[in-house]
Amino acid sequence: MFAAFASECESLKSPNSGWRYEGLSFRIQLPSGSTCPGGTKPVYRLYNNRFQFNDSNHRFTTMASQIPVLQQQGWTYEGVAFCAIDS
């Protein structure tokens, strides 16, 4: 899982979180609320709600049109996770 917010990362490092910390992968731009600054685009995060089955997973997309498609498949929309360079 990718976590952009320090508080979320720290909670996931907890031994009982069910997640394994793998280190810093990359640095990104954080949104202001759900808005990304100029020159970037939002990266949306959805969750499959399968923690109780030991099968938790996230999906990330830059295409807002994919959010309802994934929701229809049972994924829960969590909002803008971070901002990516808009090339």
C-alpha positions in Angstrom: 0.0 0.0 0.0 1.2 3.5 -0.7 0.5 6.1 2.0 1.2 9.8 1.5 0.3 11.1 4.9 2.8 10.6 7.8 0.1 9.8 10.3 -1.4 7.1 8.1 2.1 5.6 7.5 2.9 5.5 11.2 -0.4 3.7 12.0 0.3 1.2 9.3 3.8 0.5 10.8 2.1 -0.8 14.0 2.7 -4.5 14.5 -1.0 -5.3 14.7 -2.0 -3.3 11.5 -1.8 -6.3 9.2 0.5 -4.3 6.9 4.3 -4.6 6.4 6.4 -1.4 6.0 8.6 -1.7 2.9 10.3 1.7 3.1 10.1 4.9 1.2 9.2 4.3 -2.5 9.0 7.8 -3.9 8.0 11.3 -3.0 4.8 12.9 -4.2 2.8 16.1 -4.1 -0.1 16.1 -1.6 -3.5 17.5 -2.5 -5.0 20.5 -0.8 -8.2 19.0 0.3 -9.1 17.0 -2.8 -7.5 19.5 -5.2 -4.1 19.0 -6.9 -1.9 22.0 -7.8 -1.2 23.1 -11.4 0.9 20.7 -13.4 -0.3 17.7 -11.5 -3.4 15.4 -11.6 -5.2 13.6 -8.8 -4.5 9.9 -8.1 -7.6 8.3 -6.7 -7.5 5.5 -4.2 -10.1 2.7 -3.7 -10.1 -0.1 -1.1 -11.5 -3.6 -1.4 -12.6 -3.9 2.3 -11.1 -7.4 2.7 -9.0 -7.0 5.9 -11.0 -9.7 7.7 -10.0 -12.1 4.9 -6.3 -11.2 5.1 -6.7 -10.0 1.5 -6.6 -6.2 1.8 -5.8 -4.3 -1.4 -6.0 -0.9 -2.9 -6.5 0.3 -6.5 -5.1 3.6 -7.7 -6.2 5.4 -10.8 -5.8 8.8 -12.4 -9.0 8.3 -14.4 -12.1 9.6 -12.5 -14.3 7.6 -14.9 -12.9 4.4 -13.4 -14.1 5.2 -9.9 -17.8 4.2 -10.5 -16.7 1.1 -12.4 -14.5 0.0 -9.5 -17.3 0.9 -7.0 -19.7 -1.4 -8.9 -17.1 -4.2 -8.4 -17.2 -3.6 -4.6 -14.3 -1.2 -4.1 -14.8 1.7 -1.7 -13.7 5.1 -2.9 -11.2 6.8 -0.4 -10.6 10.0 -2.2 -7.5 11.7 -3.7 -4.5 9.8 -2.3 -1.8 12.1 -3.9 -1.0 14.1 -7.0 1.0 12.9 -10.0 2.9 15.0 -12.5 0.6 15.7 -15.4 2.7 15.1 -18.5 
